[in-house]
């Protein structure tokens, strides 16, 4: 377990608006990223793993290049992060949502909010 950063970006101005969850699992490394329909998540739900993103997205807000829409940070902070290839646990230190992610297959993960 380590202290890592995370961000929730609301991705808009595209045909399918959604939220992107990005987690720093190791300092300076690319961010593990999932696409979510809603935020905050209030019940067990399946989320889709997408390509890792550059650490710059931890602080970026605004228009994306190449007509890929806009992103706005809706939550960000520090968290205790525990990561294996099959499970991610994030416990927000700064009052954000805590949760676990369990791998179902190469794309689908189960998101479980924690109290």
N, C-alpha and C positions, 0 to 999 in steps of 0.2 A: 504494500500500500504506500502511496505517496501523495503529496499535495500537488494537484494539477489544476489547470484552468479549464473552464468550459464556457460555451456560449449557446444560446438559442437565437437563431436568426429567423425572422419572418420574411419569407421569400415571396414577393408580390410582382405585379406587372408581367405575369406569365400566364399561360392558359390554365395551369393547375397550381394555384397558390398553396403554400405549405410552410411548415416550420422545419428548419435544419438544426439538429442537435449535433454539436461538435465537442469532442472531448480530447484533451491533451493527456495521452496515456504515458508519455515520457517527455521530459523537458526538451523543447526544440524540435521534436519530431512532428511529422504530419498529423493532423487531427482525424481521429476516427469519426465518421459522420453517418448519421441516420436521418431519414426523411419521415416526418410525422404529420398527420392530418391536423391535429389540434395541439394546443399548449395553453395551460398545463394539462397533462394527462391525468385523469382521475380514476381510471380503472385499467385492469390488465388489457393490453392491446398489442397487436402485431405492428412492428415498424420495419421499414425497409432500409437496409444498409446500402449506402452509396459510396462512391469513390472518396478516399481520404482527401482532405483539404489542407492548404497551406496554413501555417500558424498565423499569418496576417489576418485571417478571418476572425480571430479572437477579438479584434478591435475594429474591424472594418464595418462601415455602414455606408449605403449609397447605391448608386447605379452600377451594375455589372457590365463589363465589356461584352461586345458581340450580341446585343439585344437579348441578354439573359435575365432581364428584369432588375429588380431592386431588392436589397436586403436591409433590415432594420433589427438591431439587437433588442430583444424583449426580456432577456435574462442573461446574466453572465456572472462569473465569480470564481472563487476558489472552492475546491472540494477535496475530500479524501477519495482517492480513486484506486480501486483494485481491479486489475485487468488480466485476463487470461484469454486464449483464443475462443473460449466457449462462454465466458461470462464477464460482464463489466458491472461493478458496483460503484455508485457515485453517491457520496454523502455530502451535501452542500454545507459549507462552513458558514456561509453568509446569508442563510435564510431562504435560499432557493429550494426547488423541489429535489428531493433525494429519491433514488430509484435503483433498480437492477435491470440489466439487459441480459437475457439468456439466448444464446444462438440456437435457432431452429434448423437452419440450413445456410447456404452461402449468402443468401439475400435477406431472409426473414429472421427477425429477432423478437422475442417477447419482452415488452416493456412493462415492468411492474412498479408502480409508484409506492413509495415507502411513507409511513406516517411521519 
